[in-house]
Amino acid sequence: GTGKSALARTVAHLWNLNTVEFAFTGETAKSDLTAVRQLHQGSTQWSAQAFLEAVQSGYLIIINEYNTAYPDVHSVINGLFDKAGLITLPDGSEIRAHHDFRLIATGFPDGPGVKPLNEGVENRFGAIIALNYPPYEEERSILEFVAEGRMERASLKGIAELASISR
């Protein structure tokens, strides 16, 4: 809605970073980020999830709707920002964060399914930025700039007005 993810993608693009995105929900489990058991030739083995592969590879990870997940999911991420920068899998193996690993999390300030973040979680991020919808006139100007003359000004004015009324 306000461009949180688009801003994160723009930062990644400007910094020329490999990026991967994840979206949290109230159903996101720790195992969605860490590891799952798989049967391999008759024995159970742990397989790291895509999130940990991105952490090990030094990707910029964008997590959308961070504050809809439960605190046990946040604990996985907290471990990556502690001094050791590692996560221990259920089989005892350790996954270390690459020195280029970065994380941007987006969230909603309130709404259905949103859980308040505790201060410990918030303190792990270098910055917390609040974005609001721009006023009508600014939004219209942004649309005109982005459209670069490909749309009529009256149409862009109508789009900005509709978005403003819809909110």
C-alpha positions in Angstrom: 0.0 0.0 0.0 2.5 2.7 1.1 5.5 1.3 -0.9 7.4 -0.4 1.9 8.4 -3.4 -0.1 9.1 -1.2 -3.2 11.4 1.0 -1.1 13.3 -2.1 0.1 13.6 -3.4 -3.5 14.8 0.0 -4.6 17.5 0.0 -1.9 18.6 -3.5 -3.0 18.7 -2.4 -6.6 20.7 0.7 -5.9 23.2 -1.2 -3.8 23.3 -4.0 -6.5 22.5 -6.7 -3.9 21.2 -10.2 -4.5 17.8 -10.2 -3.0 15.2 -12.7 -1.9 11.7 -12.0 -0.4 9.7 -13.8 2.2 6.2 -13.0 3.5 5.2 -13.8 7.1 1.7 -14.7 8.2 0.2 -15.9 11.4 0.8 -19.4 10.1 4.6 -18.9 9.6 6.5 -21.5 11.7 10.1 -21.6 12.8 10.7 -24.6 10.5 9.6 -22.5 7.5 12.9 -20.5 8.1 15.2 -23.1 9.5 15.1 -26.8 8.5 12.7 -29.6 7.8 13.2 -33.4 8.1 13.4 -35.4 5.0 13.7 -39.1 4.5 16.8 -39.9 2.5 17.7 -43.6 1.7 15.9 -44.8 4.8 17.2 -42.3 7.3 16.0 -38.9 8.5 18.1 -35.9 7.5 17.6 -32.2 8.1 17.4 -30.0 5.1 18.0 -26.2 5.4 15.2 -24.0 4.1 15.7 -21.3 1.5 15.8 -18.6 4.2 19.0 -20.1 5.7 20.5 -20.6 2.3 20.0 -16.9 1.6 21.5 -16.0 5.0 24.6 -18.2 4.3 25.0 -16.7 0.8 25.0 -13.1 2.0 21.7 -12.0 0.4 19.6 -9.1 1.3 16.5 -10.6 2.7 13.2 -8.7 2.6 10.6 -10.0 5.0 7.1 -8.6 4.4 4.5 -8.5 7.2 7.2 -9.3 9.8 5.0 -8.5 12.7 2.3 -11.0 11.8 4.5 -13.9 12.8 4.7 -15.2 16.4 7.7 -14.4 18.7 9.2 -17.9 18.2 9.7 -17.1 14.5 11.3 -13.8 15.5 13.7 -15.7 17.8 15.3 -17.3 14.7 16.1 -13.9 13.2 17.2 -12.5 16.6 19.9 -15.2 16.7 21.3 -14.0 13.4 21.9 -10.5 14.9 23.5 -11.7 18.2 27.3 -11.8 18.4 27.6 -15.3 17.1 25.4 -14.7 14.1 24.3 -18.3 13.9 21.4 -20.7 14.1 21.7 -24.2 15.4 19.6 -26.7 13.6 17.8 -29.6 15.4 20.6 -32.0 14.4 23.2 -29.8 16.1 24.7 -28.4 12.9 25.2 -24.6 12.8 24.4 -22.1 10.1 26.4 -18.9 10.2 25.3 -15.6 8.7 27.5 -14.5 5.8 29.2 -11.1 6.6 27.2 -9.6 3.7 23.9 -10.8 4.9 21.3 -8.0 5.4 17.7 -8.0 6.4 14.9 -5.5 5.8 11.5 -6.2 7.5 8.3 -4.5 6.7 5.1 -4.6 8.7 1.8 -3.0 9.5 1.5 -0.7 12.6 -1.9 -2.3 13.4 -4.6 -4.5 12.0 -5.8 -8.1 12.1 -3.1 -10.6 13.0 -0.5 -8.0 13.9 1.4 -8.7 17.0 3.3 -6.0 18.9 7.1 -6.2 18.6 9.0 -6.1 21.8 11.9 -3.7 22.3 14.5 -6.4 22.0 13.3 -7.2 18.5 13.1 -3.6 17.5 16.6 -2.9 18.9 18.2 -5.4 16.5 17.3 -3.3 13.5 19.5 -0.4 12.5 16.6 1.9 11.7 12.8 1.9 11.9 11.1 3.9 9.3 7.4 4.7 9.3 5.7 5.3 5.9 2.3 6.9 5.4 0.3 7.4 2.2 1.3 10.7 0.6 -1.2 13.5 0.5 -3.3 13.6 -2.7 -1.2 16.4 -4.4 2.1 14.6 -3.7 0.7 11.3 -5.0 -0.5 12.9 -8.2 2.9 14.5 -8.7 4.6 11.1 -8.1 2.3 9.5 -10.7 3.1 12.2 -13.2 6.8 11.8 -12.7 6.6 7.9 -13.0 4.3 8.1 -16.0 6.8 10.3 -17.9 4.1 11.6 -20.2 2.8 8.2 -21.2 -0.7 9.0 -19.6 -2.9 12.0 -19.8 -2.7 14.3 -16.8 -6.5 14.0 -16.2 -6.2 10.2 -16.0 -3.4 10.5 -13.5 -5.4 13.0 -11.4 -8.3 10.5 -11.4 -6.1 7.6 -10.3 -4.7 9.7 -7.4 -8.1 10.8 -6.4 -9.5 7.3 -6.5 -6.6 6.0 -4.4 -7.1 8.9 -1.9 -10.9 8.3 -1.6 -10.4 4.5 -1.3 -8.2 4.9 1.8 
